[in-house]
Amino acid sequence: MRRIVLMMLSAWVAVHCVRPASAQDRPPPLDFLPDANVQFPPPPLGGEVVPQLPRVVVPEEIPNVPRVKEQAIVPVLGPRAWSIAELAPLRPWDPMAAPAEVMDVDRTRHVPRTWQEWLMDYRDEATETAFRSGEDFRHFYTTPNLLCVGIAVIAAAPVANTRADTGIRDWWQGRVRNERSDQIFRFGNDQLGDWRWTGGVLIGGAVVGKILEDYPAGGTLRTFGTKSLRALIVGAPAVGVLQYGLGGDRPGDGSSYWQPIRTREGVAGHAYVGAVPLLTAAYMTDSYALKVLFVAGSLYTPVARINDDRNYFSQVALGYAIAVVATHSVFQTDMEHSRFQLAPLAMQDAVGLSVMMKY
């Protein structure tokens, strides 16, 4: 009987040990990641936890080890260019390939421009100068600037058509002129008052200043040459018309009486040309001491014409008055452009035009 009981007990244990486990007793299956052979730990009891991917260490991202791209960098892929952030970091030992953020390159380094860029720059400069010259003519030949020229002509009429011009000439030639004064005023008569000499110097200064415009002295020289040339151009028609329209002779040829169309010395052209550059310099400076110095220097050529007995006083005064009005017209144009400025405006989804006004 004992043996039968033991055999039945052994059979029951064997049956219960070999039967398959239920779903509750079955252990959790293994879940493999698609990118790394890492098994999730079984979720803890008491709540649902969202599994997180473990960080896979890539050799290129090891700290303190520079990342190296062996493949060639293509500047443009498809319709979009690579940015510096996409290209960086490159080889740190290659100074030509490393971006500015990696190598701390000075962004202010001057890059030489090509001759095509120079040509386009000069074309834009010439276009802007031509446009402003048109504005200069509008300011000069409209009131009140043209009215100032008319007042100067009216004021010079009694001096030119009386003995006043002759009296001033006789006094200067008899009491002031000497060999020393001839040496002092020779440059004003022979060079500064000659439009060919002064015009050539101003054109050369404007070109050289344009080449060196990245430097403060070069930009100032370019501005000075351009403004002076514009003033000479805008006042030249008035000088030519009044020379023939008023008439008059030089001191060695006759009297200063106006004889329209018959003679052509009603206005001293040398006085006009010699005064424009120095009046332009006086307008450009902010120092009152330099303004006084340049204005006094603008009288150098007009006085030289009287000293060398080349023109009467009324003729010199008219030439100087036209120079003042022409220079003022140029700076009226520049003041209008500096007060209202147009600039392109780039936005994220569109482009536009911005208007800036100073008041």
C-alpha positions in Angstrom: 0.0 0.0 0.0 2.9 2.3 0.8 4.4 1.7 -2.6 1.2 2.5 -4.4 0.8 5.8 -2.6 4.4 6.8 -3.4 4.0 5.9 -7.1 0.8 8.0 -7.3 2.5 11.0 -5.6 5.5 10.7 -8.0 3.2 10.7 -11.0 1.3 13.8 -9.8 4.6 15.8 -9.3 5.8 14.8 -12.7 2.6 15.9 -14.4 2.6 19.3 -12.7 6.3 19.9 -13.5 6.2 19.3 -17.2 2.9 21.2 -18.1 3.3 24.6 -19.9 3.3 27.8 -17.8 0.3 30.1 -17.9 0.3 33.7 -19.2 0.7 35.0 -15.7 3.6 32.8 -14.8 5.4 33.3 -18.2 8.5 35.6 -18.0 8.6 38.8 -20.2 9.9 38.3 -23.7 13.1 40.0 -25.0 12.6 43.2 -27.0 15.5 44.2 -29.2 16.1 47.8 -30.4 16.4 48.4 -34.2 19.7 50.3 -33.9 21.3 48.7 -30.9 21.2 45.3 -29.3 20.1 46.5 -25.9 17.3 44.8 -23.9 14.8 46.9 -21.9 14.6 46.0 -18.3 11.2 44.7 -17.1 8.8 47.5 -16.1 8.6 48.0 -12.4 5.3 47.2 -10.6 3.0 49.9 -9.8 2.7 52.0 -13.0 3.4 52.3 -16.7 6.8 53.7 -17.7 7.6 54.9 -21.2 10.8 53.3 -22.3 13.8 55.5 -23.3 16.4 54.7 -25.8 19.9 54.4 -24.3 22.5 56.7 -25.6 24.7 55.0 -28.2 28.2 56.4 -28.1 29.5 57.2 -31.6 33.3 57.4 -31.9 33.0 60.8 -33.8 31.3 62.4 -30.8 33.8 61.4 -28.1 34.6 64.4 -25.9 37.9 66.3 -26.5 38.4 64.5 -29.8 38.1 66.7 -32.9 35.6 65.5 -35.4 37.0 64.9 -38.9 35.1 64.8 -42.2 37.2 62.9 -44.7 34.7 63.3 -47.5 34.8 66.4 -49.7 32.5 69.2 -48.9 30.2 70.2 -51.7 29.3 74.0 -51.6 25.8 73.6 -53.0 23.6 70.5 -52.8 20.4 70.9 -54.7 18.6 74.3 -54.5 20.0 75.2 -51.1 23.6 76.2 -50.2 25.3 74.8 -47.1 25.5 77.1 -44.2 28.6 77.6 -42.0 26.9 75.6 -39.2 26.4 72.7 -41.5 30.0 72.7 -42.7 31.5 73.1 -39.3 33.5 71.7 -37.6 36.1 71.0 -40.3 39.7 70.0 -39.8 41.1 72.3 -37.1 44.5 72.1 -38.6 43.4 73.4 -42.0 43.2 77.2 -41.8 41.7 77.5 -45.3 38.9 75.1 -44.7 38.0 76.0 -41.1 35.1 78.4 -40.6 35.4 81.7 -38.7 33.6 80.3 -35.6 36.3 77.5 -35.3 39.4 79.4 -36.2 38.4 82.9 -34.8 39.2 84.5 -38.2 39.0 88.3 -38.4 35.9 89.1 -40.4 37.1 92.7 -41.1 40.0 91.5 -43.2 39.9 93.3 -46.6 39.3 91.0 -49.6 40.6 92.5 -52.9 37.8 93.2 -55.4 37.9 92.0 -59.0 38.0 94.3 -61.9 34.3 93.5 -62.6 33.4 94.6 -59.1 35.4 97.8 -59.6 33.7 98.5 -62.9 30.2 98.0 -61.4 31.1 100.2 -58.5 32.3 103.0 -60.8 29.2 102.7 -62.9 27.0 103.0 -59.8 29.1 106.0 -58.6 28.7 107.7 -62.0 25.0 107.1 -62.1 24.5 108.6 -58.6 26.7 111.6 -59.5 24.7 112.2 -62.7 21.4 112.1 -60.8 22.6 114.5 -58.2 24.0 116.8 -60.8 20.5 117.1 -62.2 19.3 118.0 -58.8 22.1 120.6 -58.6 20.8 122.3 -61.7 17.3 122.3 -60.3 18.5 124.1 -57.1 20.7 126.6 -58.9 18.4 127.7 -61.7 15.3 128.1 -59.5 14.5 130.6 -56.8 15.9 131.6 -54.5 19.5 130.8 -55.8 18.9 132.3 -59.2 17.5 135.3 -57.4 20.8 135.7 -55.6 22.7 135.6 -58.9 20.3 138.3 -60.2 21.0 140.5 -57.1 24.7 140.1 -57.7 24.3 141.3 -61.3 22.3 144.3 -60.2 24.8 145.2 -57.6 27.7 144.9 -60.1 26.0 147.1 -62.7 26.8 150.5 -61.2 30.4 149.4 -60.4 31.0 148.2 -64.0 29.3 151.0 -65.8 30.9 153.9 -63.9 34.3 155.0 -63.0 34.3 152.8 -59.9 36.0 149.8 -61.6 38.7 152.0 -63.0 39.3 153.8 -59.7 39.7 150.4 -57.9 42.1 149.2 -60.5 44.2 152.4 -60.4 44.5 152.3 -56.6 45.5 148.6 -56.5 48.0 148.9 -59.3 49.6 152.1 -57.9 49.7 151.3 -54.1 49.4 147.6 -53.6 50.9 145.7 -56.5 54.7 145.0 -56.4 57.1 142.2 -57.2 56.3 140.3 -54.0 52.5 140.4 -54.6 53.1 139.1 -58.2 55.0 136.1 -56.8 52.3 135.4 -54.1 49.4 135.5 -56.6 51.1 133.8 -59.5 49.8 130.3 -58.6 46.2 131.6 -58.5 46.4 133.0 -62.0 48.4 130.3 -63.8 47.2 127.1 -62.1 44.3 127.4 -59.7 42.1 129.6 -61.8 42.7 127.5 -65.0 39.8 125.1 -65.4 41.9 122.6 -67.3 44.4 122.4 -64.4 41.9 122.5 -61.6 39.4 120.2 -63.3 42.2 117.6 -64.0 43.3 117.7 -60.4 39.8 117.3 -59.1 39.1 114.3 -61.4 42.3 112.6 -60.4 41.5 113.2 -56.7 38.0 111.7 -57.1 39.3 108.6 -58.9 42.1 108.1 -56.3 39.7 108.7 -53.5 37.3 106.1 -54.9 40.1 103.5 -55.0 41.1 104.3 -51.4 37.6 104.9 -50.1 38.0 102.2 -47.4 40.3 104.6 -45.7 39.0 107.8 -44.1 41.4 110.0 -46.1 40.4 108.3 -49.3 36.7 108.8 -48.7 37.2 112.5 -47.9 39.2 113.0 -51.0 36.6 111.3 -53.2 33.8 113.4 -51.7 35.8 116.6 -52.1 36.6 115.9 -55.7 33.1 114.9 -56.6 31.4 117.9 -54.9 33.8 120.4 -56.4 33.3 119.0 -59.9 29.5 119.1 -59.6 29.8 122.8 -58.5 32.0 123.7 -61.4 29.5 122.0 -63.8 26.4 123.5 -62.4 27.7 127.1 -62.5 29.5 126.9 -65.8 26.4 127.8 -68.0 25.7 130.9 -65.9 29.3 132.1 -66.2 29.2 131.5 -70.0 25.9 133.3 -70.5 26.8 136.3 -68.4 30.2 136.6 -70.0 28.6 137.2 -73.4 25.3 138.6 -72.2 26.9 141.4 -70.2 30.0 142.0 -72.2 32.9 144.1 -71.0 36.6 144.3 -71.7 39.7 143.4 -69.7 41.7 146.2 -68.1 44.3 146.2 -70.8 41.8 146.1 -73.7 39.3 148.7 -72.7 36.7 149.8 -70.1 34.5 147.6 -68.0 31.3 149.1 -69.4 28.8 146.4 -70.4 28.5 145.9 -74.1 26.3 142.8 -74.6 27.4 140.3 -77.3 30.2 142.6 -78.5 32.7 141.5 -75.8 32.9 138.4 -73.6 34.6 139.4 -70.3 31.5 140.3 -68.2 32.4 137.6 -65.6 35.9 136.5 -64.5 35.9 132.7 -65.2 39.2 132.3 -63.4 37.8 133.7 -60.2 34.9 131.3 -60.4 37.0 128.2 -61.0 39.6 129.1 -58.3 37.0 129.8 -55.6 34.9 126.6 -56.0 37.3 124.0 -54.5 38.0 126.1 -51.4 34.3 127.0 -50.9 33.5 123.3 -51.1 36.1 122.5 -48.5 34.6 125.2 -46.2 31.2 123.5 -46.6 32.6 120.1 -45.8 34.4 120.9 -42.5 32.6 121.3 -39.2 35.4 123.4 -37.6 34.7 127.1 -37.6 38.4 127.9 -37.7 38.9 125.9 -40.8 35.7 127.4 -42.4 37.1 130.9 -41.9 40.5 129.7 -43.3 38.9 128.1 -46.4 36.6 131.0 -47.1 39.6 133.4 -46.9 41.5 131.1 -49.2 38.6 131.2 -51.7 39.4 134.9 -52.3 43.0 134.1 -53.3 42.3 133.6 -57.1 39.8 136.6 -57.4 42.4 138.9 -55.7 45.1 137.5 -58.0 43.1 138.5 -61.0 42.9 142.1 -59.8 46.6 142.1 -58.8 47.8 140.9 -62.2 45.4 143.4 -63.9 43.5 140.6 -65.7 40.0 141.5 -64.7 38.0 144.5 -63.2 36.6 144.3 -59.7 33.0 143.9 -60.9 33.9 141.0 -63.1 35.7 139.3 -60.3 32.8 139.9 -57.9 30.4 138.3 -60.3 32.5 135.2 -60.7 32.9 134.8 -57.0 29.2 135.2 -56.4 28.3 132.5 -58.9 30.9 130.2 -57.2 29.1 130.7 -53.9 25.7 130.0 -55.3 26.9 126.9 -57.2 28.6 125.4 -54.1 25.5 126.1 -52.0 23.3 124.4 -54.6 25.4 121.2 -54.4 25.1 121.0 -50.7 21.4 121.7 -50.9 21.1 118.5 -53.0 23.3 116.5 -50.5 21.3 117.7 -47.6 18.0 116.6 -49.2 19.5 113.1 -49.8 20.9 112.8 -46.3 17.5 113.8 -44.8 15.5 111.2 -46.8 17.2 107.9 -47.4 15.8 104.9 -49.2 17.2 101.4 -48.5 16.1 97.9 -49.4 14.4 95.9 -46.7 14.7 92.1 -46.6 12.1 90.2 -44.5 11.6 86.5 -44.0 8.9 86.0 -46.6 9.1 89.2 -48.7 11.3 92.2 -49.7 10.4 95.8 -49.5 11.7 99.4 -49.4 12.4 101.4 -46.2 12.3 105.2 -46.0 14.3 107.0 -43.3 13.8 110.7 -42.5 15.9 112.8 -40.2 14.2 115.7 -38.4 
